[in-house]
Amino acid sequence: MMANLFMFVFVGMVMTYLQIIEAQPIGVCYGRNGNNLPSSQDVVNLYKANGITNMRVYDPIAETLTALKGSNIEIILDIPNDNLQALTDPNAATNWVNANIVAYSPDVKFKYINVGNEISPANSATSKFAPFLLPALQNVQQAITKFQLQVKVSTAIETGILTNTYPPSQSVFRDDISSFINPLIGFLKQNNLPVLANIYPYFGYLGDPAHVPLPYALFTQQNPDPSGYRNLFDAMLDATYYAIEKAGGENLPIVVSESGWPSDGGDGASIDNAGTYYTNLISHVKSGAGTPHKPGTAVETYLFAMFDENIKTGAETEKHFGVFHPDKTPKYNLSF
């Protein structure tokens, strides 16, 4: 009896340990839209020195991929939107995978290929890419299968394609994109692939500060809101889960492929707010607590971004999302 009890306790301890070591890691996105950034090798060394084991890379630059060889850093490698039309040709997709994945494997640890970023037929900036996304995904997946690679293929969505997001349980994809998103969700479901999602509470706060309190966006609100949520990150993430489920993607995992807060350049953008957001986001993700809809489900999350990017276009805040300065000194006291 005592032996059985000991074995039960031992197995329980092992399972708890495995759950801890399987808790999803924090990654950091490596954007390169700066004219004052370190070399790729210095960047890889900085990731390693800070215990950052996951990286998102926005295009297959040989210098970066070469620097990653032997680093044991797992990466999301993006295929930029303007490459998608070419990859509607299966041969072109095979050649892309051969040149950018096979040629560097297994020395570089590819975890995901992100085919296109934040594409939506309802967004004038990306609508022209919408017809090419699903064929490109299918062709890249076929090439991955052909080469017998253990890499997952997906595409990164943004929360602007959701509607009825409060309370999160009512969230759905917008009607005007259903013919676009439903086949994508079906493809990911059929192939047991995750959804990548860019989740930005900062923009939720910026868009409606009268109804989105700053503490709610920064994980510092003590009491839940009327829908039971204590922070906007969980609310946005669960809204995405619910919409995916209603589109036929039950049990599809979500990888948060970007989340960040700017330190300058706009309302609510400050060193203090950004440091609070990154610190609390890391703590929340590493706890493995999950969300109200998915309690105990750890969510792999990528901070945006490694460096401030001084030549990035768009709003001034876009240049100030870095967690490190370009001289490689930390902007915040973060523990990855």
Secondary structure, DSSP 8 states (H G I E B T S, - for coil): -HHHHHHHHHHHHHHHHHHHHTS--EEEEE----SS---HHHHHHHHHHTT--EEEESS--HHHHHHHTTS--EEEEEE-GGGTTGGGSHHHHHHHHHHHTGGGTTTSEEEEEEEEES--TT-TTTGGGHHHHHHHHHHHHHHHHHTT---EEEEEEEGGGEE--SSGGG-EE-GGGHHHHHHHHHHHHHTT--EEEE--HHHHHHH-TTTS-HHHHTT---S--TTS-S-HHHHHHHHHHHHHHHTT-TT--EEEEEE---SSSSTT--HHHHHHHHHHHHHHHHHT-B-SSSBT----EEES-SB--TT--SSGGGG---SB-TTS-BSS----
